[in-house]
């Protein structure tokens, strides 16, 4: 069985040497961070992949998987997305071909949760004003909007990002509410 890892990400590079040589993994990377051009630069012109029909599993990151991609790898049976979201996937065509599509639910949830809390503090403390004043050499007292301590946070959507954020808000004594289409704990 042969696997292909195909992705565009100049800021987080993988190398063929990152994989066990016995694992039959071919790494495809693209000389662009423009996701819309990944197929044009990568599969057709840049890489010249030998025998693309031998690949049955593809691991894709930050790239569009459309009919062109699927035609290039005609024997794919599984696609693993290693980036957030699947809006760049032709779900109808993937389903029609009987390809199993897997995601990495929760992969970035912890990072996103920390970013959300950082932004909550940034906004509640009006840090943006402090930065602006610092640049202008103005040193006025800035009254915060409020504190996280004792506040209520409502998540519209109670998925893994909301769950991880709620966990990280516990030390702030925040009341957390989640709204979702299905009932959860």
trRosetta pair geometry for C-beta under 8 A, 3 or more apart (Angstrom, degrees):
i j d omega theta_ij theta_ji phi_ij phi_ji
1 24 6.4 142 90 86 54 149
1 56 5.7 -73 -153 43 90 129
1 57 7.1 39 167 2 112 113
2 24 4.7 -111 -111 160 60 115
2 25 7.9 160 -166 -89 63 26
2 26 6.9 18 179 -4 107 106
2 54 4.8 36 33 134 149 97
2 55 5.1 -88 103 -99 104 54
2 56 6.5 113 57 12 66 81
2 57 7.8 -174 100 36 45 81
3 23 7.1 -41 36 146 124 94
3 24 6.1 106 16 105 79 84
3 25 4.9 -24 76 -107 105 71
3 26 7.3 177 91 24 52 67
3 55 6.8 78 -142 -145 15 89
3 56 7.6 -53 -86 59 55 70
3 57 4.6 -28 -116 76 84 105
3 58 7.4 164 -167 -88 65 31
3 59 6.9 29 174 -10 109 103
4 25 7.5 147 -99 -161 24 60
4 26 5.1 -23 -110 67 75 95
4 27 7.8 158 -161 -92 59 20
4 28 6.0 17 -177 -4 105 115
4 49 7.8 16 -122 -141 138 145
4 52 8.0 11 -62 -142 157 77
4 55 4.5 -6 -17 -135 117 144
4 57 7.2 170 28 91 65 55
4 58 4.8 -17 71 -111 98 78
4 59 7.2 -168 98 25 50 70
4 73 7.0 -127 33 -108 148 141
5 14 6.8 -57 122 96 139 158
5 19 7.7 -178 3 -64 139 139
5 25 6.2 19 -9 -174 107 108
5 26 7.4 -175 25 87 69 45
5 27 5.1 -18 65 -115 104 67
5 28 6.8 179 86 28 50 70
5 58 7.5 155 -93 -163 25 57
5 59 4.4 -18 -115 64 73 110
5 60 8.0 180 -163 -73 47 34
5 61 8.0 14 179 -3 85 105
6 28 4.1 -6 -108 68 80 118
6 29 7.9 -174 -148 -76 48 33
6 30 8.0 53 -175 -32 81 102
6 42 6.9 105 -161 160 107 150
6 43 7.7 10 -142 -67 141 102
6 58 5.8 -14 14 -167 112 108
6 59 7.1 151 24 75 60 53
6 60 5.1 -14 74 -104 90 76
6 61 7.6 -177 99 24 48 68
6 63 6.4 -67 125 40 98 161
7 14 7.4 71 54 17 124 123
7 28 7.6 128 16 85 48 74
7 29 6.5 -19 71 -112 66 68
7 30 7.6 -129 113 10 31 97
7 59 7.6 -38 -41 116 108 78
7 60 6.1 149 -80 -163 75 44
7 61 3.2 13 -122 52 129 98
7 62 5.9 75 -162 41 88 88
7 63 6.2 -148 -125 -17 46 118
7 82 7.0 -54 -82 62 140 113
7 83 7.6 141 -134 -36 118 119
8 29 7.1 119 -104 -164 44 65
8 30 4.3 -38 -95 54 95 118
8 32 6.0 -32 -146 83 133 69
8 33 6.0 158 152 -118 110 39
8 34 7.8 -77 162 56 157 35
8 35 6.2 -177 60 -100 140 61
8 38 4.6 -113 -38 -108 136 120
8 42 7.4 -116 -71 -54 99 133
8 61 7.2 -155 37 96 48 80
8 62 5.1 -104 61 98 83 112
8 63 5.7 118 4 -73 100 99
9 12 4.7 -27 142 52 128 88
9 13 7.0 -170 99 -78 83 44
9 29 7.8 -87 42 -142 64 102
9 33 7.1 66 -118 -117 32 88
9 61 6.1 -37 -22 118 126 124
9 62 5.7 117 -62 28 95 144
10 13 6.8 1 -155 -66 33 95
10 32 8.0 -111 -39 133 116 9
10 33 5.2 -78 10 -62 110 107
11 33 7.5 49 -13 -105 95 134
13 29 7.1 28 -141 -130 85 157
14 18 5.3 -91 -166 29 85 152
14 27 6.0 -141 110 -148 112 137
14 29 7.0 -178 57 -73 85 122
15 18 5.1 120 61 -19 69 96
15 27 7.2 128 168 86 19 170
16 19 6.4 -63 -174 32 47 105
16 25 7.8 171 -147 102 71 95
16 26 7.8 -20 -119 -147 106 41
16 27 4.8 -149 -86 25 70 126
18 27 7.7 84 46 -75 103 150
19 23 5.4 -110 170 55 103 135
19 25 4.2 -102 180 65 159 140
19 27 6.9 -180 -5 -48 133 112
20 23 4.3 98 71 -25 94 111
20 25 7.6 91 55 11 64 120
26 49 7.2 103 141 -140 148 106
26 55 7.3 -90 39 -88 121 118
28 42 6.0 83 163 -175 111 118
28 43 7.2 25 -173 -81 147 73
28 47 5.5 -3 -138 -110 98 162
28 49 6.7 -27 -94 -80 125 122
29 42 7.5 -135 123 -119 21 112
30 37 8.0 161 166 106 136 77
30 38 4.7 -160 -3 -144 178 78
30 41 5.1 99 -164 93 102 112
30 42 3.9 -61 -94 -70 104 109
30 46 6.5 118 -132 60 65 157
30 63 7.6 124 -2 -96 144 125
31 41 5.7 -124 51 167 82 134
31 46 6.0 -171 7 -129 106 149
32 37 5.1 -61 132 87 167 112
32 38 6.2 -149 74 -88 112 58
32 41 5.0 125 -4 25 125 162
32 42 8.0 -111 31 -43 103 89
34 37 4.4 33 98 24 112 110
34 38 7.3 -164 92 -45 59 70
35 38 5.6 -21 -154 -20 41 118
35 62 5.4 -115 -101 165 112 83
35 63 6.0 -160 -152 -105 87 42
35 64 6.4 114 156 -27 94 88
35 88 6.9 -80 159 -115 132 157
36 64 6.9 46 -117 -19 44 135
37 40 4.9 -59 -164 46 69 116
37 41 5.4 54 142 -14 94 108
38 41 6.3 -67 -143 46 25 98
38 42 5.3 4 170 -5 66 126
38 62 7.5 154 -68 117 154 80
38 63 4.5 -112 99 -125 160 102
38 64 6.7 155 50 24 114 82
39 42 6.1 -65 -126 48 21 100
39 43 5.5 -26 -157 27 64 113
39 44 6.9 57 151 -11 70 103
39 63 7.2 124 -52 -174 77 109
39 64 6.4 -67 -27 68 117 100
39 66 7.5 -62 -52 37 160 104
39 68 5.7 85 174 102 150 128
39 69 5.9 -103 -109 -70 124 91
40 44 6.0 -36 -149 37 37 126
40 45 6.9 9 161 10 59 116
41 44 7.9 64 23 49 5 87
41 45 6.3 -63 -144 59 32 109
41 46 5.0 31 162 -25 66 132
42 45 7.9 75 51 50 12 69
42 46 5.3 -48 -115 49 27 121
42 47 5.6 16 -179 -12 62 118
42 63 7.9 -27 17 -130 156 142
43 46 7.8 24 1 45 16 86
43 47 6.2 -28 -109 42 30 120
43 49 6.6 -33 -142 1 71 122
43 52 7.7 54 -156 -101 107 149
43 68 7.9 153 74 140 141 99
43 69 7.0 159 -13 -115 162 67
43 72 5.2 9 172 -163 144 167
44 72 8.0 -105 -68 -100 69 136
45 48 7.8 -21 171 -51 20 77
49 52 4.8 72 105 -74 124 95
49 72 7.8 82 51 167 134 112
51 54 4.6 35 136 -9 111 115
52 55 6.0 -41 -171 14 56 113
52 72 5.4 -52 144 159 160 76
52 73 5.2 -103 164 -91 104 63
52 74 7.7 96 111 7 95 75
53 73 7.4 165 -97 -148 34 43
53 74 5.4 -12 -116 46 86 101
53 75 5.4 80 -172 -5 66 115
54 75 7.3 0 -118 53 6 139
55 58 6.2 59 153 -67 128 88
55 73 5.1 -52 76 -143 117 113
55 75 6.7 147 75 71 49 95
55 76 6.5 -2 113 -82 90 77
56 75 5.5 -55 -93 127 70 98
56 76 6.3 142 -158 -126 32 34
56 77 4.9 -2 -178 16 91 103
56 78 7.0 43 140 23 75 86
57 76 7.1 119 -89 -145 19 76
57 77 6.8 -40 -72 59 67 80
57 78 4.5 -6 -117 67 86 103
57 79 7.7 -180 -159 -79 56 29
57 80 7.1 27 178 -7 98 104
58 73 6.1 70 -50 126 135 174
58 76 5.7 -32 -4 -123 110 125
58 78 7.5 176 30 95 57 60
58 79 5.4 -11 68 -116 93 71
58 80 7.2 -165 99 29 46 72
59 79 7.8 152 -93 -166 29 50
59 80 4.3 -19 -112 70 76 109
59 82 5.7 34 175 -20 98 120
60 63 5.1 -104 -175 54 110 110
60 65 5.9 155 46 -60 175 117
60 79 6.4 -14 9 -167 113 99
60 80 7.2 154 20 79 63 54
60 81 6.0 -30 70 -110 86 58
60 82 7.0 172 81 21 33 81
60 83 7.7 -68 119 12 68 105
61 81 7.5 123 -91 -169 49 55
61 82 4.6 -42 -80 73 101 94
61 83 4.6 116 -150 -36 69 109
62 83 5.0 123 -49 -66 65 167
63 69 7.7 131 137 -100 112 148
63 88 6.8 -176 115 126 27 142
64 69 7.0 -175 110 -28 68 137
64 88 4.4 -108 -102 179 63 108
64 89 7.9 -173 -155 -75 49 34
65 69 4.8 -108 -142 80 56 152
65 70 6.8 78 175 -50 86 89
65 79 6.4 66 -142 -148 168 152
65 88 6.7 98 17 123 68 83
65 89 4.9 5 57 -121 108 69
65 90 6.3 -125 107 17 71 81
65 94 7.0 48 121 -70 123 118
66 69 5.5 103 46 12 54 100
66 70 7.1 -115 111 1 29 96
66 90 4.8 94 -125 -30 54 128
66 93 7.3 72 -165 42 46 153
67 70 5.7 -61 -141 45 32 108
67 71 5.9 36 159 -23 69 108
67 90 6.4 -24 -40 51 65 174
67 93 5.6 -129 -80 -134 78 163
68 71 5.8 -55 -144 36 25 111
68 72 6.5 30 154 -24 61 106
69 72 5.7 -57 -155 30 29 114
69 73 6.9 -12 160 19 65 102
70 73 6.5 -72 -145 59 31 81
70 74 7.6 77 155 -100 62 43
70 76 6.6 -103 -138 37 72 133
70 90 7.3 -94 -16 59 131 126
70 93 6.0 -163 12 139 162 123
70 94 7.2 -150 -89 -86 139 64
70 97 6.4 -166 -173 -22 136 164
70 99 7.5 -123 -128 -26 116 154
71 74 6.4 9 -160 -78 37 83
73 76 4.6 59 124 -42 112 110
76 79 6.5 36 170 -60 131 86
76 97 7.5 44 76 131 94 139
76 99 5.5 16 117 -117 100 126
77 98 7.5 -26 -137 113 70 89
77 99 6.2 -168 -161 -123 22 67
77 100 6.6 22 148 15 67 94
78 99 6.5 174 -86 -170 20 78
78 100 4.5 -16 -110 64 79 100
78 101 7.9 174 -158 -77 55 27
78 102 6.8 13 -174 -3 100 111
79 89 7.6 145 118 -130 151 125
79 94 6.6 -71 17 -137 141 128
79 99 5.7 45 -9 154 102 123
79 100 7.2 -178 27 89 63 52
79 101 5.0 -9 65 -113 104 69
79 102 7.0 -179 91 27 53 70
80 102 4.8 -18 -111 69 70 109
80 103 8.0 161 -160 -90 56 18
80 104 7.6 65 177 -50 90 94
81 85 8.0 -118 162 82 145 40
81 86 5.9 -115 -53 -94 170 90
81 89 7.1 -75 -77 -59 132 133
81 101 7.1 27 -18 -176 106 89
81 102 6.9 -167 20 91 72 54
81 103 4.9 -16 59 -113 112 66
81 104 6.6 -130 94 -1 72 87
82 104 5.6 56 -126 -22 50 142
82 107 7.4 145 -161 -117 62 172
83 104 7.8 81 1 35 13 122
84 107 7.3 -146 -71 64 78 109
84 108 5.5 -54 -62 26 120 140
85 88 7.4 74 118 5 104 87
86 89 4.5 -30 -180 15 86 127
86 91 7.0 76 139 -72 118 108
86 101 7.2 81 -140 163 143 133
86 103 6.4 -87 -54 -87 118 122
89 94 6.2 -10 170 -22 107 144
89 101 6.7 92 -177 -141 155 144
90 93 4.1 12 124 29 118 116
90 94 6.1 144 88 -22 68 87
91 94 5.6 -55 -141 38 32 113
91 95 6.1 32 159 -18 66 108
91 101 7.4 -70 -124 -6 77 169
92 95 5.9 -57 -149 38 26 110
92 96 6.2 30 152 -23 63 109
93 96 5.4 -50 -142 35 33 116
93 97 6.4 23 159 -11 64 108
94 97 6.2 -65 -152 42 26 103
94 99 4.8 -85 -165 63 77 114
94 101 5.4 46 154 -56 145 125
95 98 7.6 36 179 -72 33 30
95 99 7.7 -86 -66 46 20 75
104 107 3.9 26 132 -38 114 131
105 159 8.0 -112 -159 -177 105 112
105 160 5.9 145 169 -20 86 147
106 109 4.7 -38 -147 -5 56 130
106 160 4.2 -125 -92 -162 77 158
106 164 7.8 134 -144 -43 84 128
108 111 5.0 -59 -166 48 72 114
108 112 5.4 73 134 -27 90 104
108 161 7.8 -5 100 -89 80 101
109 112 5.7 -58 -143 40 28 110
109 113 6.1 33 157 -25 65 106
109 159 8.0 -133 -109 125 119 88
109 160 4.1 -87 -92 136 145 102
109 161 4.9 -140 -132 -85 79 52
109 163 7.2 -6 -175 63 138 90
109 164 4.2 136 148 -6 103 147
110 113 5.6 -51 -146 31 29 114
110 114 6.6 25 157 -15 62 105
110 164 5.3 -125 -86 -168 49 146
111 114 6.0 -59 -153 37 30 108
111 115 6.4 30 150 -18 65 109
112 115 5.5 -57 -149 38 33 113
112 116 6.3 38 152 -24 67 103
112 161 4.7 -44 100 -132 138 111
112 164 7.2 95 69 75 88 131
112 165 7.5 -67 112 -58 83 104
113 116 5.7 -52 -150 32 30 113
113 117 6.6 25 155 -14 64 105
113 161 6.2 -174 -63 -164 77 62
113 164 3.8 -118 -49 115 146 100
113 165 4.0 -159 -134 -75 88 62
113 167 7.4 0 -169 53 157 92
113 168 5.1 131 150 11 120 139
114 117 5.9 -54 -147 38 33 108
114 118 6.3 38 152 -22 65 106
114 168 6.6 -137 -81 -149 62 169
115 118 5.6 -52 -147 35 31 115
115 119 6.4 28 155 -16 64 106
116 119 5.9 -60 -152 38 29 108
116 120 6.4 33 150 -24 65 105
116 161 7.5 115 -29 169 142 102
116 165 5.0 -23 71 -115 144 131
117 120 5.4 -48 -146 32 35 115
117 121 6.5 31 156 -14 65 103
117 148 8.0 32 -152 -109 86 157
117 165 6.6 175 -47 -147 92 87
117 168 5.7 -101 -43 119 148 125
117 169 6.7 -166 -101 -78 115 78
118 121 6.1 -59 -153 39 29 106
118 122 6.0 35 149 -25 65 111
119 122 5.2 -50 -140 37 34 119
119 123 6.2 28 161 -14 67 105
120 123 6.2 -60 -148 40 25 103
120 124 6.0 16 159 -13 64 114
120 148 6.3 74 133 -89 122 116
120 153 7.7 -25 -122 -106 149 129
121 124 5.9 -58 -135 43 28 105
121 125 5.8 9 169 -2 66 117
121 127 7.5 45 124 -25 74 131
121 148 6.7 -44 -85 -33 78 126
122 125 6.7 -73 -145 47 15 97
122 127 4.5 -78 -151 36 64 130
122 128 6.9 68 165 -37 95 84
123 126 7.3 22 -175 -76 33 40
123 127 7.6 -56 -51 23 21 91
123 128 7.6 13 -102 -6 53 112
123 145 7.1 -21 140 20 74 142
124 144 5.8 33 147 -176 70 109
124 145 5.0 -111 -146 56 54 103
124 146 5.5 -73 -155 66 107 66
124 147 6.6 120 155 -108 136 22
124 148 6.4 168 38 -49 170 75
125 130 7.7 -22 134 -9 95 132
125 142 7.8 77 164 109 64 118
125 144 4.8 -38 -118 -113 47 113
125 145 7.7 -89 -46 20 17 81
126 129 4.4 -7 159 21 103 118
126 130 6.7 116 113 -20 77 88
126 142 5.0 -139 89 163 128 127
126 143 7.7 52 16 79 144 40
126 144 6.0 -161 7 -116 96 52
126 145 6.4 129 -44 -25 95 88
127 130 5.3 -52 -151 36 43 115
127 131 6.3 45 151 -21 71 101
128 131 5.8 -52 -150 34 31 112
128 132 6.5 32 151 -18 63 106
129 132 5.6 -54 -147 38 34 112
129 133 6.1 33 155 -17 68 107
129 142 5.2 152 95 -124 126 143
130 133 5.8 -54 -144 39 29 109
130 134 6.2 35 154 -25 64 106
130 142 5.7 -113 -67 12 86 153
131 134 5.7 -52 -147 32 29 114
131 135 6.7 31 153 -19 62 103
132 135 5.9 -56 -156 33 31 111
132 136 6.5 11 154 -2 65 112
133 136 5.8 -69 -146 50 34 101
133 138 4.1 -94 -157 75 87 96
133 139 6.8 137 152 -81 119 29
133 140 6.4 -123 -137 35 148 84
133 142 7.4 -158 -1 -52 149 122
134 137 7.5 31 -174 -77 31 33
134 138 7.8 -88 -53 51 21 64
144 147 6.8 67 114 -65 144 66
146 151 6.4 103 133 -82 129 129
147 150 7.0 49 89 40 103 94
147 151 6.9 -171 94 -31 56 112
148 151 5.5 -94 -157 26 36 122
148 169 7.2 -132 177 -147 125 93
148 172 4.3 -34 123 -177 119 139
148 174 5.7 -48 170 -74 89 118
149 172 5.6 -123 -81 -177 56 73
149 173 5.4 36 -148 57 70 107
149 174 7.5 -102 -114 -65 22 72
150 173 5.8 5 -59 110 53 110
150 174 7.5 -37 23 -98 9 49
150 175 8.0 12 -171 -9 35 94
151 172 7.9 -25 37 139 93 115
151 174 5.6 -16 68 -127 75 89
151 175 7.3 -133 111 32 36 81
152 174 7.1 145 -107 -175 23 77
152 175 4.4 -28 -106 74 78 107
152 176 7.7 176 -158 -79 60 23
152 177 6.6 20 -179 -2 103 108
153 165 7.9 -118 134 132 148 115
153 166 7.8 -168 85 -100 124 73
153 169 6.3 -99 25 -142 149 167
153 174 5.4 21 -1 166 111 128
153 175 7.3 164 22 82 64 53
153 176 5.4 -17 67 -111 96 69
153 177 7.2 -179 90 30 47 69
154 177 4.7 -18 -110 72 75 104
154 178 7.5 165 -161 -87 55 26
154 179 6.7 27 179 -12 100 106
155 158 5.9 112 100 -91 122 62
155 162 3.8 107 -180 -135 159 125
155 165 7.1 142 -85 69 132 129
155 166 7.2 -78 -20 -56 141 106
155 176 7.1 14 -8 -172 107 94
155 177 7.1 -174 24 94 69 52
155 178 4.6 -13 63 -114 107 75
155 179 6.8 -170 91 25 56 69
156 179 5.2 -18 -118 63 55 113
157 161 7.9 22 113 59 114 104
157 162 5.9 176 104 -33 72 136
157 178 7.7 -69 94 -164 26 92
157 179 7.3 -1 -20 79 29 71
157 180 6.2 75 -139 -100 30 79
158 162 5.0 -104 -134 84 40 147
158 163 6.9 75 174 -55 70 84
158 178 3.5 77 -96 168 114 133
158 179 6.9 173 -38 61 101 24
158 180 3.9 -74 20 -50 107 126
158 184 5.3 -163 112 42 141 147
159 162 5.7 100 50 18 52 100
159 163 6.9 -97 122 -6 31 100
159 180 7.8 138 -43 -111 61 122
160 163 5.5 -54 -141 38 32 115
160 164 6.2 29 161 -16 67 106
161 164 6.1 -56 -146 39 28 106
161 165 6.2 27 154 -18 63 109
162 165 5.7 -57 -145 38 30 111
162 166 6.2 34 155 -23 65 106
162 178 5.6 109 150 -118 141 117
163 166 5.8 -53 -149 33 28 113
163 167 6.7 32 152 -20 62 103
164 167 5.6 -49 -152 31 35 115
164 168 6.5 26 154 -12 65 108
165 168 5.8 -63 -150 43 33 106
165 169 6.2 34 151 -25 67 108
166 169 5.7 -56 -145 33 31 113
166 170 7.5 58 152 -47 58 83
166 176 4.4 104 -130 -173 103 167
166 178 7.3 -50 -63 -56 143 116
167 170 6.2 -29 -171 -13 36 114
168 171 7.8 -40 178 19 45 97
169 172 5.2 -63 -168 41 64 115
169 174 4.2 -58 163 48 116 133
169 176 6.1 125 77 -67 140 121
170 173 7.8 37 177 -69 40 32
170 174 7.5 -100 -85 40 21 84
178 184 6.9 -41 97 66 136 122
180 183 7.6 162 78 -87 107 17
180 184 5.9 34 45 2 150 117
